Amino acid sequence: MTGYGRAEAGFEDWSWVWEVRAVNGKNLDMRLRLPPGFESLDPAVRRQVNKALARGNLQINLTMQAAGGAENYVINTEWLQTLISSATYMRQKNDQVSAARLDGLYLVKGVIAETTDNASDPKYKARNDEVLKSLGAMLASLKNARKVEGKAMDKILKANIKDFGKLVQQARACESVLPQNIKARFEQKMTELLGDDLPQDKLVQEAALLAIKADIREELDRLDAHVAQARALLKAGSPVGRKLDFLCQEFIREINTMCAKSTDIDLTQIGLEMKSLTEQFREQAANVE
């Protein structure tokens, strides 16, 4: 399910912001962006997210800021002195070389380096605990956003499965699926081809075989069972997304068999409508945790 979550918190001279953006996904897949020095929190973050969520592609970002500024820097004086000495030497060798400017040397890679606090240092344990605690608040925010979307989606899925149940009943009502009608249609065709010379016992035997091949009552019974299961899953609530996805595969299997047996245009049309509803249901079920 899609959603957005955010949580802000602080501890002593630190403040931070957790943000998460979630989109649909069959499994739980998370991409973490932690500030330099906070890589050691990665396993704890993943464990907490795995406990809270079951599906979705997540982009989780943590922004840390220390009091007095977002970044701290140090100047590598040894490297800077090396650059100054090199520039002076080149100036002495060739007076055409421009004099080195200090502001230009500061831009050389490695002269100014960002300092980071290592979160694995035991002295930061209390702060790290607060950081992980606020992660829970962010996940709660995301789950609330998902619930709002889920309520709207629940209505759509229930309406879809209700329409599907009506199609199953329409398929049962098709005259072409009744054994006596299959026999009558077969007798009519054979009479048109062979006249009245076909023995009655042979006619009954062939009609029975055709009726067995064309009988879709077993498929319709299984579709009724799948409809009931879908309703039960929707009533039970999350996490049911993977179960609904698997159920869609079972719907398609029975519909394909029914259409393969069909010798009636009306029944085939009902089968195609069933497929369309199943695909719509599958698309929505992909949003369900």
Beta strands, then each sheet from edge to edge (+ up, - down):
strand 1: 3-11
strand 2: 14-23
strand 3: 28-33
strand 4: 56-66
strand 5: 72-75
strand 6: 112-115
sheet 1: 1+ 2- 4+ 3+
sheet 2: 5+ 6-
end
